[in-house]
Amino acid sequence: MGTRKFQASRLFTGRELTKQQVLITDENGIVLDLVPASEAGQGIEPLEGILSPGFINCHCHLELSHMRGLIPEHTGLTEFLFRVVSQRQFDKEEIAAAIVQAEEEMIRNGIVAVGDICNTVDTIAQKAAGRLYYHNFIEAIGFNPAIAAQRFAHSKMLYEQFRTMLADTGLPGGCSIVPHAPYSVADELWQLIIDYSENKILSIHNQETAAENEWFRSKTGDMDNFYKRMNIDTGFFQPTGKTSLASYSHRFGNDQSVIFVHNVHTSADDIAIANDTGHRNNFFCFCPNANRYISNQLPDIPMLMDQHILPVIGTDSLASNHQLSILAELKTIQQHYPSIGPDLLLQWATVNGAKALQVEKQYGSFEKGKQPGILLLSDDLTAVKRIL
Ligand SMILES: [Zn+2]
């Protein structure tokens, strides 16, 4: 079997940026060794840029890919949600073709594993081709306690279909049933989700809009208007007088790993509360381009970093983003928060993401035996090319 030796100007191991390191792999990209250039011997392929393990996209909605460009920017979250749920007139072929194209785009952009939110089985056929690793987050939504059991049964039916696809194809992959957002899940549905014993990795849209905190504090504002507009009865909801995250983070189990997505209106106190409830693994996912698209706001990432969070990166869907590119997300963070160095950003996009999706045995860093994907990034982090 042939080996390959790669040396670029710099190499990101998954944890740090190094120089003068040579990556040795087999022809399929399985890492055999990482050695100083002086010990690498003959046959080194010289490259210009930064070698990096493949990117992990911790938050996507592949099934919404056909909605690219349909919803205008800066509508705010509740208007955005209203438009997503009210635009349903697409034919199956259009949806399927957009999924194929969007996956191809992720592959081109160096993504190797995806945490993908699913409300339908529309993505199953493409996922069965095994081109990317997927953890399928089957989303449960239901604000009416009376239909909690029915909503959960629906999610479980979808879950079984994804599980069956994985079993039939023998592909690696994960599945769990997750709450959509704190404001869209009744207590009864929460309990069913949390108690579901197969749920090890959970994910939730968290504090994407200020209205979410206002809803929990006082049951007023944009979220209240949204429910009225949707004709959803919220009579049974009692405000907690606290922020959203402070109101619900205790619900997750101690053996569950949670990816909190967005965190645009998350405070230091919120993080302290979330980290004080004994969770072993809390990950905080940033999708800055979607935040810009929907509300033109960004999370206060440096402040959140001071709380010792584990950040990961997501693209969200093409309904709220112009592209599915982790590098484009890193670029946006870098532009707004230039104090955050490239080594940290790349950590979030690789090793942290692999931990969040529990795939660090294969992905996230250049360590012997892994097959993490090999990317060549331009030195200014503006371009990505797949090497293997
Ligand atoms: Zn999302």
Boltz pocket constraint, residues with backbone or C-beta under 6 A from the ligand:
constraints:
  - pocket:
      binder: B
      contacts: [[A, 59], [A, 60], [A, 61], [A, 117], [A, 205], [A, 261], [A, 316], [A, 317]]
      max_distance: 6.0
